Amino acid sequence: MKRYSEKEIIIQKAIDLEYCSLLECKSIISLDELSELIPGYIHLNDKQTLGINYYSRNALEIFNKSMDEIQQAGREHIDAISDEKSKQIFTTSLIDFSLNGDPLKTFSFIQRLRENPKAKYELYYTTTRHYRDGKNLLSFTQPLQKLNDFSFLKEIVEERYSFFNKHFEHFNALTQRERELLSLIAEGDTNKTISDKLYISLQTVKTHRKNICRKLETGKLIELVKFAQVFLKE
């Protein structure tokens, strides 16, 4: 079996999280359904406190807790399952990403977790992004030894994921404004219409459009539409 480099794995997990977030946002699949397909579990952490607001069913089974018990415990639950170094990540790097991080980017880290106070700590790899509600962080947490499975998505999605996977880094280079323009371009709006809608000059629209084509490495309208269909949340 091929062994992937750390960099390849980090990039792939970020791509998987972004695509799953897109699928969930479009109601193609639920978080619980996704959790049944990954070698780990899914959770939503409050952006202010980092307390758990959602655990996938398999996470509740792992920790032998109900969602009510988890929410009542708040950060105490996280402290109970994390070693000291992992707690430091939560109180420094993760909280900084939560409050100040780019909402278009992901944050990944390794932590040591245990199922209960009597269990031994195991290494887990977590990939996190800002959730669409603006109030939570969406995370995939997977056992470190299973990371070389690379991408679990190859078994559940079709040609659209292949396009997403191939062009993720190109799309990820777009700014928020460029993504907004891409959506309008895909709807068939002319440069003049976009200028009027966004209250920007025609020359600014042309500059943004030129940058979009350069970053996506295409100037064909049909391909720009496909980028919008695959990457942009409705």
C-alpha positions as CSV (number, residue, x, y, z in Angstrom):
1,M,0.0,0.0,0.0
2,K,1.3,3.4,-0.9
3,R,2.5,5.6,1.9
4,Y,1.6,9.3,1.7
5,S,3.7,12.2,2.9
6,E,2.5,14.3,5.8
7,K,2.0,17.2,3.4
8,E,-0.1,15.1,1.1
9,I,-2.3,13.9,3.9
10,I,-2.8,17.4,5.4
11,I,-3.9,18.7,2.0
12,Q,-6.2,15.7,1.3
13,K,-7.9,16.0,4.7
14,A,-8.5,19.7,4.2
15,I,-10.0,18.9,0.7
16,D,-12.3,16.2,2.2
17,L,-13.5,18.5,5.0
18,E,-14.3,21.3,2.5
19,Y,-16.2,18.9,0.2
20,C,-18.1,17.3,3.0
21,S,-19.1,20.7,4.3
22,L,-20.4,21.6,0.8
23,L,-22.4,18.3,0.6
24,E,-23.9,19.0,4.0
25,C,-24.7,22.6,3.2
26,K,-26.6,21.5,0.1
27,S,-28.5,18.9,2.1
28,I,-27.0,16.1,-0.1
29,I,-25.9,14.2,3.0
30,S,-26.2,14.8,6.8
31,L,-23.4,15.0,9.3
32,D,-24.6,11.7,10.9
33,E,-24.5,10.0,7.5
34,L,-21.0,11.3,6.8
35,S,-19.8,10.1,10.2
36,E,-20.7,6.5,9.2
37,L,-18.3,6.7,6.3
38,I,-15.2,8.1,7.9
39,P,-12.6,6.4,10.2
40,G,-13.4,8.7,13.1
41,Y,-16.1,11.1,14.2
42,I,-17.5,14.6,13.5
43,H,-18.2,17.4,15.9
44,L,-19.2,21.0,16.1
45,N,-17.4,23.2,18.7
46,D,-18.7,26.5,19.9
47,K,-16.4,29.2,18.5
48,Q,-16.3,31.1,21.8
49,T,-16.0,28.3,24.4
50,L,-15.0,25.4,22.2
51,G,-17.6,23.3,24.0
52,I,-19.2,20.5,22.0
53,N,-22.6,21.5,20.4
54,Y,-22.8,18.4,18.3
55,Y,-21.3,14.9,18.3
56,S,-22.0,12.4,15.6
57,R,-23.6,9.2,16.8
58,N,-20.4,7.2,16.7
59,A,-18.7,9.8,19.0
60,L,-21.5,9.5,21.5
61,E,-20.9,5.7,21.5
62,I,-17.1,6.1,21.9
63,F,-17.5,8.4,24.9
64,N,-20.6,6.5,26.2
65,K,-22.4,9.8,26.8
66,S,-25.7,11.4,25.7
67,M,-25.6,14.7,23.8
68,D,-27.3,16.4,26.8
69,E,-24.5,15.2,29.1
70,I,-21.9,16.4,26.7
71,Q,-23.5,19.9,26.4
72,Q,-24.0,20.2,30.2
73,A,-20.3,19.4,30.8
74,G,-19.1,22.0,28.3
75,R,-15.4,22.4,28.2
76,E,-15.0,20.0,31.1
77,H,-15.7,17.2,28.7
78,I,-12.9,18.2,26.4
79,D,-10.5,18.6,29.4
80,A,-11.5,15.2,30.7
81,I,-10.6,13.4,27.4
82,S,-7.5,15.5,26.4
83,D,-3.9,15.3,27.7
84,E,-2.2,18.5,28.9
85,K,-0.5,19.3,25.5
86,S,-3.8,18.9,23.7
87,K,-5.5,21.3,26.2
88,Q,-2.8,23.8,25.4
89,I,-3.6,23.6,21.7
90,F,-7.3,24.3,22.5
91,T,-6.5,27.3,24.7
92,T,-4.0,28.8,22.3
93,S,-3.8,27.8,18.6
94,L,-7.4,26.6,18.2
95,I,-9.1,29.4,20.0
96,D,-7.0,31.9,17.9
97,F,-8.2,30.1,14.7
98,S,-11.7,30.1,16.0
99,L,-11.8,33.8,16.8
100,N,-9.4,35.3,14.3
101,G,-8.8,32.6,11.6
102,D,-9.6,32.9,7.9
103,P,-13.1,31.4,7.5
104,L,-12.0,30.1,4.0
105,K,-9.1,28.1,5.4
106,T,-8.8,24.9,7.6
107,F,-6.7,24.2,10.7
108,S,-5.2,20.8,11.5
109,F,-3.5,19.4,14.5
110,I,-2.6,16.2,16.4
111,Q,-4.0,15.5,19.8
112,R,-4.0,12.8,22.4
113,L,-7.5,11.7,23.5
114,R,-8.9,9.0,25.7
115,E,-12.4,7.5,25.8
116,N,-12.8,7.7,29.6
117,P,-10.6,8.7,32.6
118,K,-9.4,5.1,33.0
119,A,-8.5,4.5,29.3
120,K,-5.1,5.2,27.8
121,Y,-4.5,8.2,25.5
122,E,-4.4,7.6,21.7
123,L,-3.2,9.9,18.9
124,Y,-5.9,11.5,16.8
125,Y,-5.7,13.9,13.8
126,T,-8.3,16.7,13.7
127,T,-9.1,18.9,10.7
128,T,-11.2,22.0,11.5
129,R,-13.0,24.7,9.5
130,H,-15.5,27.5,10.3
131,Y,-19.0,26.1,10.1
132,R,-21.6,27.7,7.9
133,D,-23.7,29.0,10.8
134,G,-20.9,31.3,11.9
135,K,-21.2,30.1,15.5
136,N,-19.3,26.8,15.4
137,L,-16.2,25.0,14.1
138,L,-16.8,21.8,12.1
139,S,-14.2,19.1,12.7
140,F,-13.3,15.6,11.6
141,T,-11.3,13.7,14.2
142,Q,-9.7,10.5,13.1
143,P,-7.3,7.9,14.6
144,L,-3.8,8.8,13.5
145,Q,-3.0,5.3,12.4
146,K,-5.8,5.4,9.9
147,L,-4.7,8.5,8.1
148,N,-3.0,6.6,5.4
149,D,-6.4,5.6,4.1
150,F,-5.9,9.0,2.4
151,S,-9.5,9.9,1.2
152,F,-12.6,8.0,2.4
153,L,-14.6,10.1,-0.2
154,K,-13.5,8.1,-3.2
155,E,-16.1,5.4,-2.3
156,I,-19.1,7.7,-1.9
157,V,-19.0,10.4,-4.5
158,E,-18.8,10.6,-8.3
159,E,-17.2,12.7,-11.0
160,R,-18.0,15.9,-9.2
161,Y,-15.6,15.0,-6.3
162,S,-12.9,14.2,-8.8
163,F,-13.2,17.8,-10.2
164,F,-13.3,19.2,-6.7
165,N,-10.2,17.2,-5.7
166,K,-8.3,18.1,-8.8
167,H,-9.0,21.9,-8.7
168,F,-9.3,22.5,-5.0
169,E,-6.1,24.5,-4.7
170,H,-7.0,26.6,-7.7
171,F,-10.4,27.5,-6.2
172,N,-8.9,28.0,-2.7
173,A,-6.8,30.8,-4.1
174,L,-9.8,33.0,-4.9
175,T,-10.7,35.8,-2.5
176,Q,-14.2,36.1,-1.1
177,R,-15.0,38.9,-3.6
178,E,-13.7,36.8,-6.5
179,R,-16.0,34.0,-5.4
180,E,-18.9,36.4,-5.3
181,L,-18.1,37.4,-8.9
182,L,-17.7,33.8,-10.0
183,S,-21.2,33.1,-8.7
184,L,-22.6,36.0,-10.7
185,I,-20.7,35.1,-13.8
186,A,-22.1,31.5,-13.6
187,E,-25.6,33.0,-13.4
188,G,-24.9,34.7,-16.7
189,D,-24.6,38.3,-15.6
190,T,-22.6,40.6,-17.8
191,N,-19.8,42.7,-16.5
192,K,-22.1,45.8,-16.5
193,T,-24.7,43.9,-14.5
194,I,-22.1,42.7,-12.0
195,S,-20.8,46.3,-11.7
196,D,-24.3,47.6,-10.9
197,K,-25.1,44.8,-8.4
198,L,-21.9,45.1,-6.4
199,Y,-21.6,48.9,-6.8
200,I,-18.1,48.7,-8.2
201,S,-16.6,50.1,-11.4
202,L,-16.7,48.3,-14.7
203,Q,-12.9,48.3,-14.7
204,T,-12.8,46.7,-11.2
205,V,-15.1,43.9,-12.5
206,K,-12.8,43.3,-15.4
207,T,-9.8,43.1,-13.1
208,H,-11.5,40.6,-10.8
209,R,-12.6,38.5,-13.8
210,K,-9.1,38.5,-15.2
211,N,-7.7,37.3,-11.8
212,I,-10.4,34.6,-11.5
213,C,-9.5,33.2,-14.9
214,R,-5.8,33.3,-14.1
215,K,-6.2,31.5,-10.7
216,L,-8.6,28.9,-12.1
217,E,-6.4,28.6,-15.3
218,T,-9.4,28.9,-17.6
219,G,-11.3,31.6,-19.4
220,K,-14.1,29.4,-20.7
221,L,-17.5,30.3,-19.4
222,I,-18.6,26.6,-19.3
223,E,-15.7,25.7,-17.0
224,L,-16.3,28.8,-14.8
225,V,-19.9,27.6,-14.4
226,K,-18.7,24.2,-13.4
227,F,-16.4,25.7,-10.8
228,A,-19.4,27.6,-9.4
229,Q,-21.6,24.5,-9.4
230,V,-19.0,22.3,-7.7
231,F,-17.5,24.7,-5.2
232,L,-19.9,27.4,-4.3
233,K,-22.6,26.8,-1.6
234,E,-26.1,27.6,-2.7
